[in-house]
Amino acid sequence: MYSLDDTIAAIATSIGHSGVGIIKVSGPEAHPIAHRLFRSARGVTDFQPYRLHYGQIIDPNTDQPVDEALVVFMPKPRSYTCQDVIEIQAHGGIVPLQKILQLVLSRGARLAEPGEMTLRAFLNGRLDLAQAEAVLDIIQAKTDAALRVANEQLGGTLSGQVQKVRAELLHTLAYLEASIDFVEDEIPPQAVIPPLQAAAGQLADLIQSADYGQIYRQGVRAAIVGRPNVGKSSLLNALLRGNRAIVTDIPGTTRDTLEETVNIRGIPLALVDTAGIRAEVSDEVERIGVDRSRAALGQADLALMVVDSSTPLEAADREIAAAIGQKPVILAINKTDLTADAAAPQLDKFLPAAPRVEISALNLTGIETLETAVADLILGGKVTPSDTPLVSNPRHKALLEQALQHVESAVSAHQAEVSADLVSIDVRGAVETLGEITGETVTEDLLDTIFSNFCIGK
């Protein structure tokens, strides 16, 4: 099992050049270590809790200053890890931070493992497991919507729902197990099916929210496809509101895929600009680019197909449409700023089921309408209320589905008048599965897997 008796330390901020860098120390020796390394500018001999103390970090071996620093002491249990915690705020250069960290380690601390600070917060009861996982989601959030979902999970919204269902199932399980051990006249009768069906409904609602939650957490990949010179790179620039891709009038300017992420109505949308796809390719470099374009299309969650409204559709357009297949697609009819409308007679029957938006990537006309169409396609036209708990973690969704299967099996078994001891097996399975979400039932291997995804220092 994990040890909570030693003292761990790590650089808690990104390595690089910045104004401020933080070394975090947690454990029983955090205060003594900091006391030996810190020299207060005001001659203070001890740290007042939750106050910043200004001074210098001193190398005890040479008695020379390493860096100016602010030190704050957070005594247990009112700290992130529920242990004594020291934070040393120094300048954000690589050399001073590494030097201070080495001094801390030389005085008895050890280097923290990835996520070990948050793991200690979980093991000490400050966070449940779902809340601990939300910490990583907050760090990795790419949009305001993703941040909102992660903050709701950190605040315990999902945990509260899961614990409510689990408590109801525990109550039913207690009755089933009591009915096994005692004759019927010794315990009052209790309905089993209604609470199980209620639990199944609540689990189903949480599972239904998972598709939306994972969209905000993980984002969506969209391939911008079309034949050469229809304005794919111009569309990428328009959606990014910048000049990321090279744009010229020469067909085949884009020879490789180019990926950037944009915030579309709170959804992290990874846009992949691709080389123009056409059947006749004589240039070897362009052929490689076309192959990569097809691969990017295959890996994308949806396609933005760009056509040129000023020229008739070509065989390459139809070839690309066929390659899209059943993948969700939006038809972006570009170059509407030009007076010619040569493609109009053919567009009515081209990708007839796809939402279509007329745009001018050059003048940014129709771009906001296109963004709305993308969001509607991804979310199915639904707007998720801000107070709806969204399941954003694939691990949580899988466990909720497993718990629902147990509950449904228990309902079927009880209705078939199967013995209570067999029904209780499925109810107990649902209880234990839900416990894996919040951490009531969890293995050391699972904790290793979860917290290994964290950065060192968090």
ABEGO torsion letter per residue (X at the ends): XBBAABBBBBBABBBEBBABBBBBBBEAAAAAAAAAABBBAAGBABBBBGBBBBEBBBBAAAGBBABBBBBBBBBOABBAAGBBBBBBBBBABAAAAAAAAAAAAAAGBBBBBBGAAAAAAAAAGABBAAAAAAAAAAAABABAAAAAAAAAAAAGAAAAAAAAAAAAAAAAAAAAAAAAABBAAABBBBBAAAAAAAAAAAAAAAAAAAAAAAAAAAEBBBBBBEBBGAGAAAAAAAAAGBBABBBBABBGABABBBBBBBBBGGBBBBBBBBBBBBABBABAAAAAAAAAAAAAAAABABBBBBBBAABBBBAAAAAAAAAAEABBBBBBBBGAABABBAAAAAAAABGAABBBBBBBAAAGBGAAAAAAAAAAAAAGGBBBBAABBBBABAAAAAAAAAAAAAAAAAAAAAAAGBBAAAAAAAAAAAAAAAAAAAGABBBAAAAAAAAAABBBGX
